[in-house]
Amino acid sequence: MTSGPPEAARLLPWTGTDGKPCYLIGDGTGFLSRIADDTELAQLDLASELLDQATRILIARAWTAGEIHLLALQLTESLREVKRIAESRGGRLPPPEDDAGVHRPSEPHPLRRP
């Protein structure tokens, strides 16, 4: 019996009840993977709409402190979700290759804090 490469854990676009990250191990074609894909798409659509709303509010220059506070809260949550999606998708990319086409061992991302 031969086994293929181990499957990478996918960071899901939601957290558990205690705020800890949720992961899925699989081939990316199952029911839960499709729900995660749909959730990511909805989160990215919402982020796009929120950016449009923020642009309109800031251009109008007629906002209250409460509106700006709410906007900041919504943008913060949306950015957190988009960051999680980026980390999840980045974690599923194949390892980088050097100039000779050889896979290099995993290296820390230059912009990610240890």
N, CA, C and O atoms as a DFTB+ gen file, in Angstrom:
456 C
 N C O
     1  1       0.847      -1.190       0.000
     2  2       0.000       0.000       0.000
     3  2       0.884       1.243       0.000
     4  3       1.754       1.393       0.858
     5  1       0.661       2.122      -0.954
     6  2       1.437       3.359      -1.017
     7  2       0.556       4.507      -0.569
     8  3      -0.645       4.540      -0.833
     9  1       1.167       5.414       0.094
    10  2       0.405       6.584       0.514
    11  2       0.969       7.801      -0.187
    12  3       2.177       7.914      -0.396
    13  1       0.077       8.710      -0.547
    14  2       0.493       9.935      -1.207
    15  2       1.023      10.915      -0.184
    16  3       1.145      10.600       0.999
    17  1       1.334      12.105      -0.656
    18  2       1.823      13.122       0.265
    19  2       0.737      13.464       1.283
    20  3      -0.454      13.399       0.980
    21  1       1.159      13.824       2.477
    22  2       0.143      14.182       3.473
    23  2      -0.631      15.417       3.024
    24  3      -0.073      16.329       2.415
    25  1      -1.908      15.428       3.331
    26  2      -2.745      16.551       2.959
    27  2      -2.528      17.694       3.947
    28  3      -2.450      17.487       5.159
    29  1      -2.435      18.879       3.409
    30  2      -2.244      20.049       4.260
    31  2      -3.571      20.422       4.914
    32  3      -4.638      20.235       4.330
    33  1      -3.492      20.938       6.099
    34  2      -4.690      21.404       6.791
    35  2      -5.082      22.766       6.232
    36  3      -4.246      23.657       6.085
    37  1      -6.355      22.909       5.926
    38  2      -6.871      24.177       5.407
    39  2      -7.407      25.007       6.570
    40  3      -8.219      24.528       7.363
    41  1      -6.956      26.228       6.663
    42  2      -7.501      27.163       7.633
    43  2      -8.873      27.586       7.129
    44  3      -9.002      28.133       6.033
    45  1      -9.891      27.329       7.932
    46  2     -11.259      27.650       7.516
    47  2     -11.568      29.125       7.759
    48  3     -10.936      29.760       8.604
    49  1     -12.537      29.674       7.022
    50  2     -12.825      31.112       7.130
    51  2     -13.699      31.487       8.322
    52  3     -14.399      32.499       8.281
    53  1     -13.666      30.701       9.361
    54  2     -14.382      31.012      10.594
    55  2     -13.580      30.470      11.760
    56  3     -12.661      29.671      11.580
    57  1     -13.930      30.905      12.943
    58  2     -13.243      30.416      14.139
    59  2     -14.219      29.595      14.966
    60  3     -15.430      29.622      14.747
    61  1     -13.658      28.862      15.925
    62  2     -14.482      28.098      16.841
    63  2     -15.136      29.019      17.861
    64  3     -14.896      30.227      17.874
    65  1     -15.960      28.433      18.706
    66  2     -16.684      29.235      19.692
    67  2     -15.744      29.953      20.650
    68  3     -16.102      30.994      21.202
    69  1     -14.562      29.419      20.853
    70  2     -13.594      30.055      21.745
    71  2     -12.648      30.994      21.001
    72  3     -11.679      31.482      21.582
    73  1     -12.920      31.252      19.717
    74  2     -12.103      32.167      18.931
    75  2     -10.855      31.552      18.326
    76  3     -10.086      32.237      17.651
    77  1     -10.650      30.255      18.565
    78  2      -9.475      29.589      17.999
    79  2      -9.733      29.207      16.544
    80  3     -10.878      28.978      16.152
    81  1      -8.662      29.138      15.740
    82  2      -8.838      28.806      14.334
    83  2      -9.370      27.381      14.146
    84  3      -9.114      26.495      14.961
    85  1     -10.104      27.186      13.071
    86  2     -10.614      25.871      12.693
    87  2      -9.871      25.418      11.438
    88  3      -9.591      26.221      10.548
    89  1      -9.559      24.136      11.376
    90  2      -8.836      23.574      10.236
    91  2      -9.602      22.385       9.669
    92  3     -10.369      21.727      10.372
    93  1      -9.381      22.125       8.394
    94  2      -9.974      20.991       7.711
    95  2      -8.874      20.252       6.962
    96  3      -8.063      20.860       6.263
    97  1      -8.857      18.939       7.116
    98  2      -7.925      18.116       6.360
    99  2      -8.743      17.342       5.337
   100  3      -9.704      16.656       5.685
   101  1      -8.363      17.455       4.100
   102  2      -9.075      16.776       3.033
   103  2      -8.492      17.169       1.696
   104  3      -7.488      17.877       1.612
   105  1      -9.152      16.689       0.644
   106  2      -8.636      16.952      -0.697
   107  2      -9.214      18.226      -1.315
   108  3      -8.891      18.567      -2.453
   109  1     -10.065      18.925      -0.567
   110  2     -10.610      20.190      -1.056
   111  2     -11.848      20.046      -1.906
   112  3     -12.294      21.025      -2.504
   113  1     -12.427      18.839      -1.981
   114  2     -13.594      18.631      -2.827
   115  2     -14.841      18.249      -2.042
   116  3     -15.908      18.073      -2.630
   117  1     -14.727      18.119      -0.743
   118  2     -15.850      17.668       0.073
   119  2     -16.854      18.762       0.385
   120  3     -16.680      19.926       0.026
   121  1     -17.912      18.344       1.067
   122  2     -19.002      19.243       1.432
   123  2     -18.519      20.428       2.255
   124  3     -18.863      21.572       1.954
   125  1     -17.731      20.171       3.280
   126  2     -17.249      21.252       4.140
   127  2     -16.320      22.197       3.373
   128  3     -16.317      23.403       3.624
   129  1     -15.542      21.660       2.450
   130  2     -14.683      22.520       1.617
   131  2     -15.527      23.458       0.767
   132  3     -15.181      24.629       0.603
   133  1     -16.632      22.951       0.225
   134  2     -17.509      23.801      -0.592
   135  2     -18.170      24.882       0.266
   136  3     -18.329      26.018      -0.181
   137  1     -18.556      24.534       1.495
   138  2     -19.124      25.545       2.398
   139  2     -18.070      26.610       2.702
   140  3     -18.376      27.802       2.717
   141  1     -16.830      26.179       2.943
   142  2     -15.743      27.133       3.210
   143  2     -15.509      28.036       2.001
   144  3     -15.312      29.242       2.155
   145  1     -15.530      27.454       0.792
   146  2     -15.360      28.262      -0.424
   147  2     -16.464      29.298      -0.549
   148  3     -16.198      30.461      -0.853
   149  1     -17.717      28.873      -0.312
   150  2     -18.854      29.797      -0.399
   151  2     -18.751      30.894       0.661
   152  3     -19.064      32.054       0.393
   153  1     -18.312      30.522       1.865
   154  2     -18.163      31.501       2.944
   155  2     -17.088      32.518       2.596
   156  3     -17.275      33.717       2.802
   157  1     -15.955      32.043       2.065
   158  2     -14.893      32.963       1.651
   159  2     -15.401      33.929       0.592
   160  3     -15.124      35.127       0.656
   161  1     -16.139      33.414      -0.376
   162  2     -16.674      34.270      -1.443
   163  2     -17.601      35.332      -0.864
   164  3     -17.527      36.497      -1.254
   165  1     -18.470      34.943       0.056
   166  2     -19.385      35.901       0.690
   167  2     -18.605      36.941       1.489
   168  3     -18.941      38.125       1.456
   169  1     -17.565      36.509       2.208
   170  2     -16.754      37.450       2.991
   171  2     -16.029      38.432       2.084
   172  3     -15.941      39.618       2.403
   173  1     -15.508      37.958       0.961
   174  2     -14.814      38.853       0.031
   175  2     -15.791      39.817      -0.639
   176  3     -15.460      40.983      -0.852
   177  1     -16.987      39.339      -0.970
   178  2     -18.010      40.234      -1.535
   179  2     -18.392      41.325      -0.537
   180  3     -18.519      42.495      -0.896
   181  1     -18.572      40.923       0.718
   182  2     -18.922      41.895       1.760
   183  2     -17.797      42.911       1.951
   184  3     -18.064      44.097       2.141
   185  1     -16.554      42.464       1.902
   186  2     -15.413      43.377       2.032
   187  2     -15.415      44.396       0.897
   188  3     -15.136      45.575       1.116
   189  1     -15.729      43.943      -0.310
   190  2     -15.781      44.852      -1.455
   191  2     -16.885      45.889      -1.280
   192  3     -16.680      47.073      -1.547
   193  1     -18.052      45.444      -0.834
   194  2     -19.159      46.377      -0.594
   195  2     -18.807      47.367       0.514
   196  3     -19.138      48.550       0.425
   197  1     -18.143      46.885       1.546
   198  2     -17.759      47.753       2.661
   199  2     -16.752      48.809       2.213
   200  3     -16.816      49.959       2.648
   201  1     -15.827      48.416       1.347
   202  2     -14.875      49.401       0.807
   203  2     -15.594      50.484       0.012
   204  3     -15.268      51.665       0.124
   205  1     -16.577      50.076      -0.794
   206  2     -17.354      51.056      -1.558
   207  2     -18.093      52.007      -0.613
   208  3     -18.118      53.218      -0.832
   209  1     -18.687      51.447       0.429
   210  2     -19.412      52.261       1.403
   211  2     -18.462      53.230       2.109
   212  3     -18.785      54.406       2.278
   213  1     -17.293      52.737       2.518
   214  2     -16.319      53.594       3.200
   215  2     -15.874      54.731       2.288
   216  3     -15.724      55.869       2.732
   217  1     -15.667      54.423       1.032
   218  2     -15.253      55.451       0.076
   219  2     -16.320      56.527      -0.044
   220  3     -16.010      57.718      -0.018
   221  1     -17.588      56.109      -0.178
   222  2     -18.677      57.089      -0.282
   223  2     -18.760      57.967       0.970
   224  3     -18.906      59.186       0.872
   225  1     -18.667      57.343       2.136
   226  2     -18.763      58.092       3.397
   227  2     -17.619      59.093       3.516
   228  3     -17.838      60.247       3.885
   229  1     -16.412      58.658       3.207
   230  2     -15.250      59.537       3.359
   231  2     -15.240      60.659       2.330
   232  3     -14.820      61.775       2.634
   233  1     -15.700      60.372       1.112
   234  2     -15.755      61.414       0.083
   235  2     -16.795      62.470       0.454
   236  3     -16.576      63.660       0.226
   237  1     -17.915      62.047       1.019
   238  2     -18.995      62.972       1.372
   239  2     -18.580      63.953       2.466
   240  3     -19.107      65.063       2.542
   241  1     -17.644      63.545       3.305
   242  2     -17.162      64.393       4.406
   243  2     -18.306      64.921       5.280
   244  3     -18.253      66.035       5.800
   245  1     -19.329      64.095       5.421
   246  2     -20.473      64.488       6.260
   247  2     -20.861      63.281       7.100
   248  3     -21.875      62.632       6.843
   249  1     -20.055      62.991       8.094
   250  2     -20.294      61.822       8.928
   251  2     -20.286      62.221      10.388
   252  3     -19.738      63.251      10.780
   253  1     -20.911      61.369      11.174
   254  2     -20.878      61.603      12.621
   255  2     -19.775      60.729      13.217
   256  3     -19.263      59.818      12.567
   257  1     -19.430      61.022      14.445
   258  2     -18.415      60.203      15.124
   259  2     -18.897      58.760      15.238
   260  3     -18.106      57.826      15.111
   261  1     -20.191      58.580      15.477
   262  2     -20.746      57.224      15.575
   263  2     -20.639      56.463      14.268
   264  3     -20.355      55.266      14.269
   265  1     -20.864      57.146      13.147
   266  2     -20.755      56.500      11.832
   267  2     -19.313      56.068      11.552
   268  3     -19.066      54.972      11.050
   269  1     -18.382      56.937      11.883
   270  2     -16.967      56.595      11.664
   271  2     -16.560      55.442      12.574
   272  3     -15.816      54.555      12.156
   273  1     -17.037      55.450      13.802
   274  2     -16.721      54.361      14.732
   275  2     -17.276      53.034      14.202
   276  3     -16.562      52.031      14.198
   277  1     -18.526      53.012      13.759
   278  2     -19.127      51.806      13.206
   279  2     -18.371      51.348      11.967
   280  3     -18.111      50.156      11.797
   281  1     -18.019      52.288      11.106
   282  2     -17.262      51.958       9.898
   283  2     -15.921      51.323      10.263
   284  3     -15.513      50.337       9.650
   285  1     -15.243      51.882      11.250
   286  2     -13.955      51.323      11.675
   287  2     -14.125      49.906      12.214
   288  3     -13.301      49.034      11.935
   289  1     -15.184      49.671      12.981
   290  2     -15.437      48.317      13.498
   291  2     -15.695      47.333      12.358
   292  3     -15.157      46.226      12.351
   293  1     -16.526      47.745      11.390
   294  2     -16.841      46.869      10.261
   295  2     -15.610      46.605       9.394
   296  3     -15.384      45.476       8.957
   297  1     -14.823      47.644       9.149
   298  2     -13.609      47.465       8.350
   299  2     -12.609      46.554       9.063
   300  3     -11.938      45.745       8.422
   301  1     -12.511      46.684      10.375
   302  2     -11.590      45.846      11.150
   303  2     -11.984      44.378      11.048
   304  3     -11.135      43.519      10.809
   305  1     -13.259      44.092      11.226
   306  2     -13.726      42.706      11.137
   307  2     -13.539      42.155       9.724
   308  3     -13.124      41.010       9.546
   309  1     -13.846      42.972       8.732
   310  2     -13.694      42.537       7.352
   311  2     -12.222      42.272       7.015
   312  3     -11.899      41.288       6.349
   313  1     -11.351      43.142       7.472
   314  2      -9.920      42.945       7.233
   315  2      -9.431      41.658       7.914
   316  3      -8.604      40.937       7.358
   317  1      -9.937      41.379       9.100
   318  2      -9.576      40.153       9.808
   319  2      -9.988      38.924       8.980
   320  3      -9.231      37.959       8.880
   321  1     -11.182      38.967       8.393
   322  2     -11.670      37.857       7.584
   323  2     -10.851      37.697       6.303
   324  3     -10.495      36.581       5.926
   325  1     -10.555      38.805       5.642
   326  2      -9.779      38.755       4.404
   327  2      -8.358      38.256       4.686
   328  3      -7.788      37.515       3.886
   329  1      -7.798      38.657       5.808
   330  2      -6.462      38.183       6.210
   331  2      -6.486      36.664       6.417
   332  3      -5.570      35.966       5.985
   333  1      -7.532      36.155       7.076
   334  2      -7.646      34.715       7.301
   335  2      -7.756      33.969       5.965
   336  3      -7.164      32.903       5.795
   337  1      -8.517      34.535       5.018
   338  2      -8.648      33.922       3.699
   339  2      -7.289      33.895       2.996
   340  3      -6.915      32.882       2.405
   341  1      -6.558      34.996       3.059
   342  2      -5.237      35.058       2.427
   343  2      -4.279      34.037       3.049
   344  3      -3.535      33.366       2.332
   345  1      -4.297      33.920       4.373
   346  2      -3.436      32.941       5.044
   347  2      -3.826      31.525       4.638
   348  3      -2.957      30.684       4.408
   349  1      -5.119      31.256       4.550
   350  2      -5.595      29.933       4.172
   351  2      -5.153      29.583       2.752
   352  3      -4.634      28.496       2.501
   353  1      -5.364      30.506       1.847
   354  2      -5.003      30.239       0.451
   355  2      -3.488      30.166       0.270
   356  3      -2.988      29.353      -0.508
   357  1      -2.770      31.013       0.986
   358  2      -1.306      30.952       0.919
   359  2      -0.773      29.641       1.464
   360  3       0.215      29.110       0.956
   361  1      -1.415      29.121       2.487
   362  2      -0.999      27.850       3.066
   363  2      -1.237      26.661       2.152
   364  3      -0.661      25.592       2.353
   365  1      -2.085      26.845       1.147
   366  2      -2.383      25.754       0.211
   367  2      -1.598      25.857      -1.088
   368  3      -1.753      25.020      -1.977
   369  1      -0.749      26.886      -1.203
   370  2       0.090      27.012      -2.397
   371  2       1.193      25.969      -2.359
   372  3       1.640      25.577      -1.281
   373  1       1.637      25.517      -3.524
   374  2       2.757      24.575      -3.522
   375  2       4.022      25.261      -3.034
   376  3       4.148      26.481      -3.129
   377  1       4.958      24.477      -2.511
   378  2       6.210      25.085      -2.045
   379  2       6.914      25.791      -3.198
   380  3       6.812      25.356      -4.345
   381  1       7.634      26.884      -2.903
   382  2       8.343      27.599      -3.971
   383  2       9.471      26.747      -4.539
   384  3      10.006      25.862      -3.870
   385  1       9.811      27.033      -5.769
   386  2      10.917      26.334      -6.424
   387  2      12.072      27.306      -6.600
   388  3      11.870      28.510      -6.755
   389  1      13.309      26.756      -6.573
   390  2      14.453      27.624      -6.849
   391  2      14.624      27.729      -8.358
   392  3      13.801      27.207      -9.111
   393  1      15.677      28.395      -8.808
   394  2      15.878      28.628     -10.239
   395  2      16.045      27.332     -11.019
   396  3      15.776      27.299     -12.220
   397  1      16.484      26.263     -10.357
   398  2      16.683      24.984     -11.034
   399  2      15.412      24.132     -11.011
   400  3      15.421      22.997     -11.488
   401  1      14.325      24.667     -10.461
   402  2      13.083      23.926     -10.419
   403  2      12.991      22.955      -9.254
   404  3      12.146      22.060      -9.259
   405  1      13.851      23.122      -8.257
   406  2      13.863      22.226      -7.107
   407  2      13.083      22.881      -5.975
   408  3      13.256      24.064      -5.681
   409  1      12.222      22.086      -5.349
   410  2      11.456      22.623      -4.215
   411  2      12.375      22.916      -3.054
   412  3      13.206      22.088      -2.681
   413  1      12.223      24.102      -2.483
   414  2      12.992      24.482      -1.301
   415  2      12.199      24.121      -0.059
   416  3      10.969      24.086      -0.089
   417  1      12.899      23.856       1.028
   418  2      12.157      23.629       2.268
   419  2      11.386      24.886       2.647
   420  3      11.728      25.996       2.240
   421  1      10.356      24.685       3.422
   422  2       9.545      25.827       3.839
   423  2      10.410      26.854       4.550
   424  3      11.218      26.527       5.418
   425  1      10.219      28.079       4.164
   426  2      10.939      29.189       4.783
   427  2       9.897      30.147       5.356
   428  3       8.800      30.263       4.808
   429  1      10.222      30.825       6.436
   430  2       9.271      31.796       6.955
   431  2       9.018      32.892       5.937
   432  3       9.924      33.309       5.215
   433  1       7.806      33.344       5.888
   434  2       7.440      34.424       4.979
   435  2       8.165      35.684       5.445
   436  3       8.170      35.977       6.641
   437  1       8.784      36.444       4.520
   438  2       9.561      37.611       4.914
   439  2       8.723      38.705       5.576
   440  3       9.269      39.526       6.314
   441  1       7.419      38.735       5.333
   442  2       6.591      39.768       5.918
   443  2       5.835      39.291       7.141
   444  3       5.192      40.092       7.819
   445  1       5.898      38.010       7.437
   446  2       5.161      37.461       8.572
   447  2       6.029      37.493       9.808
   448  3       7.192      37.090       9.776
   449  1       5.464      37.971      10.891
   450  2       6.201      37.998      12.148
   451  2       6.292      36.594      12.726
   452  3       5.340      35.821      12.623
   453  1       7.445      36.249      13.343
   454  2       7.570      34.904      13.938
   455  2       6.629      34.714      15.108
   456  3       6.610      33.645      15.717
